[in-house]
Amino acid sequence: MQLHNPKSHNRPGQWRTVFAVLAGGLLVTACNRQVQAPPRPAVEVGVVTVQPTSVPVTTELSGRVSAVRMAEVRARVAGILLKRNFKEGTEVKAGDLLFEIDPAPLQAARDSASAAVAKAEANLKDAEVKTARFKTLVEVNAVSKQDYDSAVATSSQAEADVLSARAALETASLNLGYTKVVAPISGRIGTAKVTEGALVGQNEATHLAVIQQLDPIYVDVTEPSAELFKLKDELASGHMQSDSVDAKATVLLDNGREYRELGTMQSSEVTVDGSTGSVGRRALFPNPNRDLLPGMFVRARIEEGVRPNAFLVPQTAVSRDSQGGAMVMLAGAGNKVEPRVIVTDGAVGDQWLVSTGIATGDRVIVKGLQWVRPGMEVKPVPANAAPAHAVALSTAH
């Protein structure tokens, strides 16, 4: 006989009830926890407070080095080159004897011219004596007036012959002097173009050597005319100031090293190159150690002036939109993130010069940009690397 246990039929239903109660309790607990969760703290970002500053404005241009003075030494008379009296690549002074040309033929020509002068002077003396005698005789009608006039003409011709002979003598003396070729200027002389024994000056002034004055020295650069006129307009409008008559310049060598001597701008061309649209400018640099040599390619940084009340922001704070426009994120009112479109005029070291879009006291976010979105609340703290004073606004060409 099997006994019926009523509890055995209700056990599954009891378990279902228990599970439902437990699930409901867990759901209520989770909801309570969600409601009671503390608010998420604001993201901490590093900011830089923008203040106006004075920014030096520089222009970086490419150019070449050229000598202040250059003279080509040439043979002015024909003859055989006998001697070279200098060491190539050394400094020479104006008047130093450089070459000697065989003087013998020219010495003979000078002697002949000197003899011609003596002969002409003797003829003049004879003509003058004859004219004086005829003058006395014609007064007493001892000679005809025609003979006297002929004597006067002969005397004048003899005087002209003397002048001509003396001019020929002077020319011969000059040519004889040209056999000693001297330095026309002081500077460094290059290699000799001819050697001893060569015939020089035959039908042309033979090129013998080149002397270049290297201290001081020029750096010639070119600048687009539009940029030059823009700088002039900024100076005229007061957006840029310059307190120097001659702008300062610095040379940057090929290896990136900055030349130790500071130069000054000397002049600008008065015409624009029609093929390039550029204007030539020239700077003068001391060159005591001859570090700069003619023909070297260099870059010159010219200090055009100072832009007062300028705003600078770190380059790391500036992003670009899809159209290439510049934008920064600000910690605005209520510490809410505010996007701001700006216009930059150029780089100043690791910062951008901002012409529009920034005002005094704006807090530019420079750190933590990857965590922020427009409108969200942030906790601004001073950035560790605040922007330093500007070195120079550089415009490279």
C-alpha positions as CSV (number, residue, x, y, z in Angstrom):
1,M,0.0,0.0,0.0
2,Q,1.5,3.3,-1.1
3,L,0.9,6.3,1.0
4,H,0.2,9.7,-0.7
5,N,2.4,12.6,0.4
6,P,0.8,15.8,-0.6
7,K,4.0,17.9,0.0
8,S,5.8,16.0,-2.8
9,H,3.4,17.4,-5.4
10,N,4.0,21.1,-4.4
11,R,7.8,21.1,-4.2
12,P,8.5,22.3,-7.8
13,G,6.1,25.2,-7.3
14,Q,7.8,26.1,-4.1
15,W,11.2,26.4,-5.8
16,R,9.8,28.6,-8.5
17,T,8.4,30.9,-5.8
18,V,11.8,31.1,-4.1
19,F,13.6,31.9,-7.3
20,A,11.2,34.6,-8.2
21,V,11.6,36.2,-4.8
22,L,15.4,36.1,-5.1
23,A,15.4,37.6,-8.6
24,G,13.2,40.4,-7.5
25,G,15.4,41.1,-4.6
26,L,18.5,41.3,-6.8
27,L,16.8,43.6,-9.2
28,V,15.7,45.9,-6.5
29,T,19.2,45.9,-5.0
30,A,20.7,46.7,-8.5
31,C,18.2,49.5,-9.0
32,N,19.0,50.9,-5.6
33,R,22.7,50.8,-6.3
34,Q,22.2,52.5,-9.7
35,V,20.3,55.3,-8.1
36,Q,22.7,55.7,-5.3
37,A,26.0,55.8,-7.5
38,P,28.0,59.0,-7.0
39,P,28.4,61.5,-10.0
40,R,31.4,61.0,-12.3
41,P,34.1,63.6,-11.5
42,A,35.0,66.3,-14.2
43,V,38.0,65.5,-16.4
44,E,41.1,67.3,-15.4
45,V,42.7,69.3,-18.2
46,G,45.9,71.5,-18.5
47,V,45.2,75.0,-19.6
48,V,47.3,78.0,-20.6
49,T,45.9,81.5,-19.9
50,V,46.5,83.7,-22.9
51,Q,48.1,87.1,-22.4
52,P,49.3,89.6,-25.0
53,T,53.0,89.8,-25.7
54,S,55.5,91.5,-28.1
55,V,56.7,89.2,-30.9
56,P,59.7,89.9,-33.0
57,V,58.9,89.5,-36.7
58,T,61.6,87.9,-38.8
59,T,61.8,86.9,-42.5
60,E,63.9,83.9,-43.5
61,L,65.3,84.1,-47.1
62,S,67.7,82.1,-49.2
63,G,70.7,83.7,-50.9
64,R,74.3,83.6,-51.7
65,V,77.5,85.2,-50.3
66,S,79.3,87.8,-52.5
67,A,82.4,89.9,-52.0
68,V,82.1,93.5,-51.1
69,R,84.8,94.3,-53.7
70,M,86.2,92.2,-56.5
71,A,89.0,93.1,-59.0
72,E,90.2,91.0,-61.9
73,V,94.0,91.5,-62.3
74,R,94.9,91.8,-66.0
75,A,98.0,92.3,-68.1
76,R,97.8,95.9,-69.6
77,V,100.8,95.5,-71.9
78,A,102.1,92.7,-74.1
79,G,105.1,90.7,-73.0
80,I,106.5,87.5,-71.5
81,L,105.5,86.8,-67.9
82,L,108.7,86.6,-65.9
83,K,107.7,86.2,-62.3
84,R,104.8,85.7,-59.8
85,N,105.3,87.4,-56.5
86,F,102.5,86.1,-54.3
87,K,101.2,82.9,-52.7
88,E,97.8,81.8,-54.1
89,G,95.0,82.1,-51.6
90,T,96.6,84.6,-49.3
91,E,95.8,88.2,-48.4
92,V,97.4,91.0,-50.4
93,K,97.3,94.7,-50.0
94,A,96.6,97.4,-52.6
95,G,99.9,98.2,-54.3
96,D,101.6,94.9,-53.7
97,L,103.6,93.6,-56.6
98,L,101.9,90.5,-58.0
99,F,103.4,89.8,-61.5
100,E,106.4,91.0,-63.5
101,I,106.3,91.2,-67.3
102,D,109.6,91.3,-69.3
103,P,110.3,95.1,-69.4
104,A,113.1,95.1,-72.1
105,P,111.0,95.9,-75.2
106,L,109.1,98.6,-73.4
107,Q,112.3,100.0,-71.9
108,A,113.6,100.3,-75.4
109,A,110.4,102.0,-76.5
110,R,110.7,104.5,-73.7
111,D,114.3,105.3,-74.6
112,S,113.2,105.9,-78.2
113,A,110.4,108.2,-77.0
114,S,112.8,110.0,-74.8
115,A,115.2,110.6,-77.7
116,A,112.3,111.8,-79.8
117,V,111.5,114.4,-77.2
118,A,115.1,115.6,-77.1
119,K,115.1,115.9,-80.9
120,A,111.8,117.8,-80.9
121,E,113.0,120.2,-78.2
122,A,116.2,120.9,-80.2
123,N,114.2,121.6,-83.3
124,L,111.9,123.9,-81.3
125,K,114.9,125.8,-80.0
126,D,116.3,126.3,-83.5
127,A,113.0,127.4,-84.8
128,E,112.5,129.9,-81.9
129,V,116.0,131.4,-82.5
130,K,115.3,131.7,-86.2
131,T,111.9,133.3,-85.5
132,A,113.5,135.9,-83.1
133,R,116.1,136.8,-85.7
134,F,113.6,137.2,-88.5
135,K,111.5,139.4,-86.3
136,T,114.3,141.9,-85.9
137,L,115.2,141.8,-89.7
138,V,111.6,142.2,-90.8
139,E,111.3,145.4,-88.8
140,V,114.1,146.9,-90.9
141,N,112.9,145.2,-94.1
142,A,116.0,143.0,-94.3
143,V,113.8,140.0,-94.9
144,S,110.4,139.7,-96.4
145,K,107.2,139.4,-94.4
146,Q,106.6,136.0,-96.0
147,D,109.9,134.6,-94.7
148,Y,109.1,135.9,-91.2
149,D,105.6,134.2,-91.3
150,S,107.2,131.0,-92.4
151,A,109.6,131.1,-89.5
152,V,106.8,131.6,-87.1
153,A,104.8,128.7,-88.5
154,T,107.9,126.5,-88.3
155,S,108.4,127.5,-84.7
156,S,104.7,126.6,-83.9
157,Q,105.1,123.2,-85.7
158,A,108.3,122.5,-83.6
159,E,106.4,123.3,-80.4
160,A,103.6,120.9,-81.4
161,D,106.2,118.2,-82.2
162,V,107.6,118.6,-78.7
163,L,104.2,118.2,-77.1
164,S,103.6,115.1,-79.2
165,A,107.0,113.6,-78.4
166,R,106.4,114.2,-74.7
167,A,103.0,112.5,-74.8
168,A,104.6,109.5,-76.5
169,L,107.3,109.5,-73.8
170,E,104.6,109.5,-71.1
171,T,102.8,106.6,-72.8
172,A,106.0,104.6,-73.1
173,S,106.7,105.3,-69.4
174,L,103.2,104.1,-68.4
175,N,103.6,101.0,-70.5
176,L,107.0,100.3,-68.9
177,G,105.3,100.7,-65.5
178,Y,102.6,98.3,-66.4
179,T,105.2,95.5,-66.6
180,K,105.0,95.5,-62.8
181,V,101.4,94.3,-62.2
182,V,100.3,95.5,-58.7
183,A,97.2,94.7,-56.6
184,P,94.4,97.3,-57.3
185,I,92.6,96.5,-54.0
186,S,93.3,94.7,-50.7
187,G,91.8,91.3,-50.3
188,R,92.4,87.6,-50.8
189,I,93.9,86.6,-54.1
190,G,92.9,83.4,-55.8
191,T,94.9,81.1,-58.1
192,A,97.0,82.5,-60.9
193,K,95.4,82.0,-64.3
194,V,98.8,81.9,-66.1
195,T,102.3,80.7,-65.3
196,E,105.7,82.2,-65.8
197,G,106.9,82.1,-69.4
198,A,103.4,82.8,-70.9
199,L,102.9,85.5,-73.4
200,V,100.3,87.9,-72.0
201,G,98.5,91.0,-73.2
202,Q,98.8,90.1,-76.8
203,N,95.7,91.6,-78.5
204,E,93.8,91.5,-75.2
205,A,94.2,92.2,-71.5
206,T,95.0,88.7,-70.3
207,H,93.2,87.6,-67.1
208,L,96.0,86.9,-64.5
209,A,94.1,86.5,-61.1
210,V,91.1,87.7,-59.0
211,I,91.3,89.6,-55.7
212,Q,88.2,89.6,-53.5
213,Q,87.6,91.7,-50.3
214,L,86.1,89.3,-47.8
215,D,85.8,91.4,-44.7
216,P,83.2,92.7,-44.5
217,I,81.1,90.6,-46.9
218,Y,77.7,90.7,-48.6
219,V,74.8,88.3,-48.4
220,D,72.4,88.8,-51.3
221,V,68.9,87.4,-50.8
222,T,65.7,87.5,-52.8
223,E,62.2,88.1,-51.3
224,P,58.8,87.9,-53.1
225,S,57.7,91.5,-53.7
226,A,54.2,90.8,-52.2
227,E,55.8,89.9,-48.9
228,L,58.0,93.0,-48.9
229,F,55.0,95.2,-49.6
230,K,53.0,93.4,-46.9
231,L,55.7,94.3,-44.3
232,K,55.7,97.9,-45.4
233,D,52.0,98.1,-45.1
234,E,52.1,96.6,-41.6
235,L,54.7,99.1,-40.5
236,A,52.7,102.0,-42.0
237,S,49.5,100.8,-40.3
238,G,51.2,100.3,-36.9
239,H,50.5,96.5,-36.7
240,M,54.2,96.1,-36.7
241,Q,56.8,98.5,-35.2
242,S,60.5,99.0,-36.0
243,D,62.8,101.2,-34.0
244,S,65.9,100.5,-36.1
245,V,66.9,102.3,-39.3
246,D,69.0,99.3,-40.5
247,A,67.3,95.9,-39.9
248,K,69.5,93.3,-38.3
249,A,70.2,89.9,-40.0
250,T,71.6,86.5,-39.0
251,V,73.1,83.9,-41.3
252,L,72.1,80.3,-41.1
253,L,74.8,78.0,-42.7
254,D,74.2,74.8,-44.6
255,N,74.9,72.7,-41.6
256,G,72.2,74.5,-39.6
257,R,74.7,76.4,-37.5
258,E,74.1,80.1,-36.9
259,Y,76.9,82.4,-38.0
260,R,78.4,84.1,-35.0
261,E,78.4,87.7,-36.4
262,L,75.3,89.8,-36.7
263,G,74.8,91.8,-40.0
264,T,72.8,94.8,-41.1
265,M,70.6,95.2,-44.1
266,Q,72.1,97.6,-46.6
267,S,69.8,98.1,-49.5
268,S,67.0,96.7,-51.7
269,E,66.7,96.6,-55.5
270,V,64.6,99.4,-56.9
271,T,63.0,97.0,-59.5
272,V,61.2,93.7,-59.3
273,D,62.5,90.8,-61.3
274,G,59.9,90.2,-64.0
275,S,60.7,86.4,-64.3
276,T,60.4,85.6,-60.5
277,G,58.4,88.5,-59.1
278,S,61.1,88.9,-56.4
279,V,63.1,91.8,-55.0
280,G,66.8,91.6,-54.3
281,R,68.0,92.6,-50.8
282,R,71.5,92.9,-49.5
283,A,73.0,92.5,-46.0
284,L,76.5,93.3,-44.8
285,F,78.3,91.0,-42.3
286,P,81.6,91.2,-40.5
287,N,83.8,88.3,-41.7
288,P,87.0,88.5,-39.7
289,N,87.8,84.7,-39.8
290,R,86.8,84.4,-43.5
291,D,84.1,81.8,-42.6
292,L,81.8,83.2,-45.3
293,L,83.2,82.8,-48.8
294,P,81.8,84.2,-52.1
295,G,79.4,81.8,-53.8
296,M,78.3,80.0,-50.6
297,F,74.5,79.2,-50.3
298,V,73.1,80.4,-47.0
299,R,69.8,81.5,-45.4
300,A,69.4,84.9,-43.9
301,R,67.0,85.6,-41.0
302,I,66.1,89.3,-41.1
303,E,64.6,91.1,-38.1
304,E,61.9,93.2,-39.7
305,G,60.4,94.6,-36.5
306,V,58.1,93.8,-33.5
307,R,54.4,93.0,-33.4
308,P,53.0,94.4,-30.2
309,N,50.1,92.9,-28.2
310,A,50.2,89.6,-30.0
311,F,48.7,86.3,-28.8
312,L,50.5,83.0,-28.8
313,V,49.2,79.5,-28.2
314,P,51.1,76.2,-28.1
315,Q,51.0,74.3,-31.4
316,T,49.9,71.2,-29.5
317,A,46.6,73.0,-28.6
318,V,45.7,73.7,-32.3
319,S,43.8,71.2,-34.4
320,R,42.5,71.4,-38.0
321,D,39.0,70.9,-39.3
322,S,38.1,69.2,-42.5
323,Q,38.6,72.5,-44.4
324,G,42.0,73.0,-42.9
325,G,40.9,75.8,-40.5
326,A,42.6,76.1,-37.2
327,M,40.7,75.5,-33.9
328,V,41.3,75.4,-30.2
329,M,39.4,74.1,-27.2
330,L,38.8,76.6,-24.4
331,A,37.8,76.1,-20.8
332,G,34.9,78.6,-21.0
333,A,32.3,79.9,-18.6
334,G,31.3,77.3,-16.0
335,N,34.4,75.3,-17.0
336,K,32.5,74.1,-20.0
337,V,34.5,73.1,-23.1
338,E,34.1,75.7,-25.8
339,P,35.5,75.2,-29.4
340,R,36.9,78.3,-30.9
341,V,38.0,78.9,-34.6
342,I,41.2,80.9,-34.9
343,V,43.4,82.4,-37.6
344,T,47.2,81.9,-37.4
345,D,49.8,84.1,-39.0
346,G,52.9,82.0,-38.6
347,A,55.0,79.9,-36.3
348,V,56.9,81.3,-33.3
349,G,59.1,78.5,-32.1
350,D,56.7,75.8,-30.9
351,Q,53.8,78.2,-30.8
352,W,51.3,79.8,-33.2
353,L,50.8,83.5,-33.6
354,V,47.1,84.0,-33.5
355,S,45.6,87.1,-35.3
356,T,41.9,86.5,-34.6
357,G,39.8,84.2,-32.4
358,I,41.7,84.7,-29.1
359,A,41.3,87.3,-26.4
360,T,43.1,88.2,-23.2
361,G,42.4,85.8,-20.4
362,D,41.1,82.9,-22.6
363,R,42.0,79.5,-21.1
364,V,43.3,77.3,-23.9
365,I,43.3,73.6,-23.2
366,V,46.7,72.1,-24.0
367,K,46.6,68.8,-22.2
368,G,43.8,66.2,-22.0
369,L,42.3,67.2,-25.4
370,Q,41.6,63.6,-26.2
371,W,39.1,63.3,-23.3
372,V,37.1,66.4,-23.9
373,R,34.0,67.2,-26.0
374,P,32.3,70.5,-26.6
375,G,29.9,71.4,-23.8
376,M,31.3,68.9,-21.2
377,E,32.4,70.2,-17.9
378,V,36.2,70.0,-17.1
379,K,38.5,70.8,-14.3
380,P,41.1,73.2,-15.6
381,V,44.5,73.3,-14.0
382,P,47.6,75.2,-15.1
383,A,49.6,73.3,-17.6
384,N,53.1,72.3,-16.7
385,A,54.6,73.9,-19.8
386,A,53.3,77.4,-20.1
387,P,54.2,79.3,-23.3
388,A,57.4,81.2,-23.1
389,H,58.0,84.6,-24.5
390,A,58.4,84.6,-28.3
391,V,61.7,84.3,-30.0
392,A,60.5,85.6,-33.4
393,L,57.7,85.3,-35.9
394,S,59.5,83.7,-38.8
395,T,58.3,83.8,-42.4
396,A,60.3,81.5,-44.6
397,H,60.7,81.8,-48.4
